[in-house]
Amino acid sequence: MSEHRQLIIIGGGLAGHAAALSARHNGYGGRITILAEESSIPYERPPLSKAVLQGKKDPAELAFQPNGDYSGDEITVLTNARAQEVDVRERRIKVSNGDTLAFDDLLIATGARPITLESPGFDLDGVHYLRTIEDARQIQGDLESAESVVVIGAGFIGSEAAASARTLGKSVTLVDMADAPMSAAFHPDIASVCAAIHEDQGVELRMNAKVTELRGSGRVQQAVLDDGSTIDCDMVIVGVGVHPNVELFEGSGVEIDNGILTDEYCRTSVPGVYAAGDVANWWHPELKQRLRVEHFDNAGSQGTYVGQVIAGAAEEPFAPVPYFWSDQYDTNIQYAGVASDDSEVIIRGKPEERSITAFYLDNGAICAAVTINNAREFRSCRRLVAARAEIDPDTLRDPETDIRKLSRDYR
């Protein structure tokens, strides 16, 4: 590929990092520049809600590249560099440092940002959102002196933050409008196991509840719920979801709908412009639907893939089995596939021991699978999901069925 081309990647997260390396290693001979809005070189985010909050890992250890050095691959990373304006027709980007950069190829890897709550009191000190290294540092600092923590939102980030705070010995109350933690991701019977795991650890669950107000004199001291009850607290962590960062491209000619729209090759509606990671709403050719996946594994694999596309080295469309995981306390949760609200759910294992494998069936075919504290079966489950295997539900449910042996027919 021409050495005179210029690839600009907007976004210093995993998708941008993976795409830059992949493009270079697959023959992209032009200049590659990553615009990273944060002051940090691209780094790993999953430990922020777990090992970093618990003080087990220094944020300085999270960089993807040793010492943050991309020079061996002739990749330039500009930190504290925010794209302010993008003209996809003139192929130019105005950067916050005053520079204007030209590009031939552009990857939108702007990720997503936490949804912020605007109810009274959410501007008090001690109220936190978790997305960046700096966010994690501030939360960790507050956790050192806090005794009582309220976590709003019981999805992935909220559940992991609650688990980390409780692991540190804090009094933790987890509040969500749903029936149970992880309800947005899992069937109620699976989410109930997640609820039991938190309760086993001493977390107070306030489900089907909403925080309507935070109170305090300069700093948060109390959360008020919609039933009028109150919870005294020293700090609040909010994790109620994210918005894809698309504002930079509104009116640009790049199509937007719940993210940046792409085809199965991660190409946007503008030639030479691509999208990957949390911001990309891409067409999955096998599932025949659009997906926007906000998880680490997808950002890495999609970034790697789009780098191949940009370098002219990709032949097949991007059609993975979506995958995510979560670690909470000593519990490992893994999920593969895409399920619908109408999917039949088969659960095997021992919910009372917080160890299960669950299968989602779509018209008799396995479309998704979940393991909780049963990682030994997960690889086999993922293979069955990829094959959309049709197996009798009673066979799946039977505790005597060897799932690993069963999956060998679907290699």
C-alpha positions in Angstrom: 0.0 0.0 0.0 1.3 3.5 -0.9 3.7 5.0 1.6 2.1 8.4 1.0 -1.2 7.6 2.5 -2.2 8.8 6.0 -4.4 6.9 8.4 -5.8 8.9 11.3 -7.5 7.0 14.2 -9.7 9.1 16.4 -9.7 7.4 19.8 -7.0 6.1 22.0 -8.8 3.0 23.4 -8.4 -0.6 22.6 -10.1 -0.5 19.2 -7.8 2.3 18.0 -4.7 0.6 19.4 -5.6 -2.7 17.8 -6.5 -1.2 14.5 -3.2 0.7 14.3 -1.1 -2.3 14.9 -3.2 -4.5 12.6 -3.0 -2.1 9.7 0.7 -1.8 10.0 1.3 -5.5 10.4 -0.9 -6.3 7.4 1.0 -4.0 5.1 -0.3 -0.5 5.5 2.8 1.5 4.5 1.6 5.0 5.1 1.6 7.1 8.2 -0.5 6.1 11.1 -1.5 8.6 13.8 -3.7 7.9 16.9 -5.5 10.9 18.5 -5.9 10.1 22.2 -8.0 12.6 24.1 -6.6 11.4 27.5 -3.2 12.2 28.8 -2.4 8.5 28.9 -1.1 6.2 26.1 -3.7 3.6 25.1 -4.4 1.3 28.0 -6.5 -1.6 29.3 -9.8 -0.5 30.9 -11.3 -3.7 32.4 -9.0 -3.6 35.5 -10.2 -0.1 36.4 -13.4 -1.4 38.0 -11.6 -4.3 39.7 -7.9 -4.5 40.4 -7.3 -0.7 40.2 -10.2 0.2 42.6 -9.0 -2.6 45.0 -5.4 -1.2 44.9 -4.1 -4.5 43.4 -2.8 -2.9 40.2 -1.1 0.4 39.5 -2.8 2.3 36.7 0.7 2.9 35.3 0.8 -0.9 34.5 -2.2 -0.8 32.1 -0.6 0.5 28.9 -0.9 -1.9 26.0 2.6 -1.2 24.6 5.6 -1.7 27.0 6.6 1.8 28.1 3.9 3.1 25.8 6.3 2.9 22.9 4.9 2.6 19.3 8.0 3.7 17.5 9.0 0.2 16.5 5.8 0.1 14.3 6.2 3.7 13.2 2.9 4.7 14.8 2.5 8.2 16.3 0.3 8.6 19.3 -0.8 12.1 20.2 -2.1 12.4 23.8 -4.2 15.2 25.0 -5.3 15.5 21.4 -9.0 15.9 20.9 -10.5 16.1 17.4 -12.6 19.2 17.3 -13.8 19.3 13.7 -13.8 16.7 11.0 -14.4 17.4 7.3 -14.8 14.0 5.7 -15.1 15.6 2.2 -11.9 17.7 2.4 -10.3 14.9 4.5 -9.1 17.2 7.3 -9.3 17.2 11.1 -8.8 20.2 13.3 -7.2 19.1 16.6 -7.4 20.7 20.0 -3.7 21.5 20.0 -4.2 23.8 17.0 -3.0 21.5 14.3 -4.9 20.5 11.2 -4.2 17.0 10.0 -5.0 15.6 6.5 -6.0 12.0 6.1 -6.7 9.5 3.3 -8.2 6.9 5.7 -10.0 7.6 8.9 -11.1 5.3 11.7 -13.7 6.5 14.1 -12.9 4.8 17.4 -14.3 7.4 19.7 -15.9 4.9 22.1 -18.6 5.9 24.6 -19.0 8.1 27.7 -21.0 7.4 30.9 -24.6 8.6 31.1 -24.7 11.4 33.7 -27.6 11.9 36.0 -29.0 15.5 36.5 -31.2 15.0 39.5 -30.6 17.3 42.5 -27.3 16.7 44.3 -25.5 14.8 41.6 -23.0 17.7 41.3 -21.8 17.2 44.9 -18.3 16.1 45.7 -18.0 12.4 46.2 -20.2 11.5 43.2 -18.2 9.5 40.6 -18.5 8.0 37.2 -16.0 5.4 36.0 -14.5 5.4 32.5 -10.9 6.6 32.6 -7.7 6.1 34.6 -8.3 9.5 36.3 -11.8 8.4 37.2 -10.4 5.2 38.8 -7.8 7.2 40.7 -10.3 9.5 42.2 -12.7 6.7 43.2 -9.8 4.7 44.7 -8.8 7.8 46.7 -12.3 8.2 48.1 -12.6 4.5 48.9 -9.6 4.7 51.2 -11.5 6.9 53.6 -15.2 6.0 52.9 -17.2 3.6 55.1 -20.5 3.6 53.2 -20.9 3.5 49.4 -24.0 3.7 47.3 -23.7 2.3 43.8 -26.3 3.4 41.3 -26.8 1.0 38.4 -26.4 -2.8 38.7 -25.1 -3.5 35.2 -21.5 -4.5 34.5 -19.7 -1.4 35.8 -22.0 -0.9 38.8 -21.8 -4.6 39.8 -18.0 -4.7 39.5 -17.6 -1.4 41.4 -19.9 -2.7 44.1 -17.9 -5.9 44.3 -14.7 -4.0 44.6 -15.9 -1.7 47.3 -17.3 -4.6 49.3 -14.0 -6.5 48.9 -12.4 -3.5 50.5 -14.7 -4.0 53.5 -17.0 -1.0 52.7 -20.7 -1.0 53.5 -22.3 -1.1 50.0 -25.8 -0.5 48.8 -26.5 -1.3 45.1 -29.5 0.5 43.7 -31.2 -0.2 40.3 -34.6 0.1 38.7 -34.4 -3.5 37.5 -35.5 -6.6 39.4 -31.9 -7.9 39.9 -28.3 -7.1 39.0 -27.3 -7.7 35.4 -31.0 -7.9 34.4 -30.3 -6.0 31.1 -27.9 -8.7 30.0 -29.4 -11.9 31.5 -32.6 -13.8 31.8 -34.3 -13.3 35.2 -33.3 -16.8 36.4 -29.7 -16.0 35.7 -29.8 -12.5 37.1 -31.2 -13.9 40.3 -28.0 -15.9 40.8 -26.1 -12.6 40.3 -28.3 -11.1 43.0 -27.6 -13.9 45.4 -23.8 -13.6 44.8 -23.9 -9.9 46.0 -26.2 -10.8 49.0 -23.8 -13.6 50.0 -21.1 -10.9 50.2 -23.2 -8.6 52.3 -24.2 -6.0 49.7 -27.6 -4.5 50.4 -29.7 -4.7 47.2 -32.3 -2.0 46.6 -33.9 -3.2 43.4 -36.9 -1.7 41.6 -35.8 1.5 43.1 -34.5 4.9 41.8 -32.3 7.5 43.4 -34.2 10.8 43.0 -31.9 13.0 45.0 -28.5 13.2 46.7 -28.0 15.4 49.7 -25.0 16.8 51.5 -23.2 19.9 52.6 -20.7 20.3 49.8 -20.1 16.6 49.7 -22.6 13.8 49.3 -23.9 12.4 52.6 -27.3 10.8 51.7 -29.2 9.2 48.8 -32.9 9.6 48.6 -35.0 6.9 46.9 -38.3 7.2 45.1 -40.1 5.6 48.0 -38.9 8.3 50.3 -36.4 6.2 52.1 -32.8 7.4 52.6 -29.3 5.8 52.6 -26.5 7.5 54.4 -23.2 7.3 52.4 -19.7 8.8 52.1 -19.6 8.4 48.3 -21.6 7.5 45.3 -20.6 5.6 42.1 -22.9 5.9 39.1 -22.9 3.3 36.4 -26.2 3.5 34.5 -24.9 3.0 30.9 -23.1 4.9 28.2 -23.7 7.1 25.2 -21.7 6.4 22.0 -19.5 9.4 21.1 -21.0 10.4 17.7 -21.4 14.2 18.1 -18.3 15.0 16.1 -19.8 13.4 13.0 -23.3 14.9 13.2 -24.1 16.5 9.8 -20.8 15.2 8.4 -22.3 12.8 5.9 -21.5 9.8 8.1 -24.7 8.0 8.9 -25.5 7.8 12.6 -28.1 5.7 14.5 -27.3 4.5 18.0 -23.6 4.8 17.0 -21.8 5.1 13.7 -23.5 2.9 11.2 -21.2 0.5 9.3 -21.5 -2.5 6.9 -20.2 -5.9 7.7 -16.7 -4.7 6.7 -16.8 -1.8 9.3 -17.1 0.7 6.4 -19.3 3.8 7.0 -21.4 5.6 4.5 -18.4 7.7 3.5 -15.7 5.9 1.4 -12.4 5.5 3.3 -14.0 6.2 6.7 -14.5 3.3 9.1 -15.7 2.7 12.6 -14.9 0.2 15.4 -15.4 -0.5 19.1 -18.1 0.9 21.4 -19.2 3.6 18.9 -19.7 1.2 15.9 -23.2 -0.1 15.1 -22.3 -2.7 12.5 -24.2 -5.2 10.4 -23.7 -8.8 11.4 -24.2 -10.8 8.2 -24.9 -14.1 9.9 -27.3 -12.8 12.6 -28.9 -10.5 10.0 -29.1 -7.6 12.5 -27.1 -4.6 13.7 -25.1 -4.8 16.8 -23.3 -2.2 18.9 -21.3 -4.1 21.5 -19.8 -2.3 24.5 -17.2 -4.8 25.6 -13.5 -5.3 25.6 -13.3 -8.4 23.5 -15.3 -6.8 20.7 -13.2 -3.6 20.7 -10.1 -5.7 20.3 -11.3 -8.1 17.7 -13.1 -5.4 15.7 -10.1 -3.1 15.8 -7.9 -5.8 14.6 -10.3 -6.6 11.8 -10.8 -3.1 10.6 -7.0 -2.7 10.5 -6.9 -5.6 8.0 -9.7 -3.9 6.0 -7.8 -0.6 5.8 -4.6 -2.5 4.8 -6.6 -4.4 2.1 -5.9 -7.7 3.8 -9.5 -8.7 4.9 -11.4 -11.2 2.8 -14.3 -12.3 5.0 -16.9 -9.9 6.7 -16.7 -9.3 10.5 -19.1 -11.9 12.0 -17.8 -13.1 15.4 -19.8 -14.7 18.2 -20.1 -11.7 20.6 -18.4 -12.4 23.9 -18.0 -10.7 27.2 -17.0 -11.5 30.8 -17.1 -10.1 34.3 -15.2 -10.8 37.5 -17.0 -10.0 40.7 -15.5 -11.1 44.1 -14.3 -14.6 43.3 -17.0 -15.1 40.7 -16.3 -15.4 37.0 -19.2 -14.7 34.6 -18.9 -15.4 30.8 -21.4 -14.9 28.0 -21.3 -15.7 24.3 -23.9 -15.1 21.6 -26.9 -12.9 21.1 -30.3 -13.8 22.6 -33.7 -12.3 22.3 -36.4 -11.8 24.9 -38.3 -14.8 23.3 -35.4 -17.2 23.7 -36.0 -20.3 25.7 -33.6 -20.6 28.6 -32.2 -23.9 29.9 -30.2 -23.9 33.1 -28.0 -26.6 34.4 -25.8 -26.7 37.4 -26.4 -25.6 41.0 -27.8 -22.1 41.4 -27.8 -22.6 45.2 -24.0 -23.0 44.9 -23.8 -20.0 42.5 -22.5 -22.3 39.8 -24.5 -22.7 36.6 -24.3 -23.0 32.8 -27.3 -21.6 30.9 -28.2 -22.0 27.2 -30.5 -19.7 25.2 -32.4 -21.5 22.4 -33.9 -19.7 19.4 -36.2 -22.0 17.5 -34.4 -25.0 18.9 -30.9 -23.7 18.1 -28.4 -22.6 20.7 -28.0 -18.8 20.2 -26.2 -17.8 23.4 -24.7 -19.3 26.5 -23.7 -18.1 30.0 -21.5 -19.7 32.6 -21.2 -18.5 36.2 -18.4 -20.1 38.2 -18.3 -22.8 35.6 -15.5 -21.7 33.2 -14.5 -25.2 32.5 -17.6 -25.6 30.3 -17.4 -22.2 28.6 -15.2 -23.0 25.6 -17.5 -25.9 24.7 -20.6 -23.7 25.1 -19.1 -21.1 22.8 -18.5 -23.7 20.2 -22.1 -24.8 20.4 -23.2 -21.2 20.0 -21.0 -20.7 17.0 -22.5 -23.8 15.4 -26.1 -22.9 16.4 -26.3 -26.5 17.5 -29.7 -28.0 17.8 -29.7 -30.3 20.9 -32.6 -31.6 22.8 -33.3 -29.4 25.8 -33.6 -32.3 28.2 -30.1 -33.4 27.1 -28.7 -29.9 27.8 -30.5 -29.8 31.2 -29.4 -33.2 32.3 -26.5 -32.8 34.8 -25.0 -36.1 33.6 -24.5 -34.7 30.1 -20.9 -34.0 29.4 -21.0 -30.6 27.6 -17.4 -30.7 26.6 -17.8 -34.1 25.0 -21.0 -33.1 23.3 -19.3 -30.1 21.7 -16.6 -32.1 20.0 -19.0 -32.9 17.2 -19.1 -29.2 16.4 -15.5 -28.3 16.0 
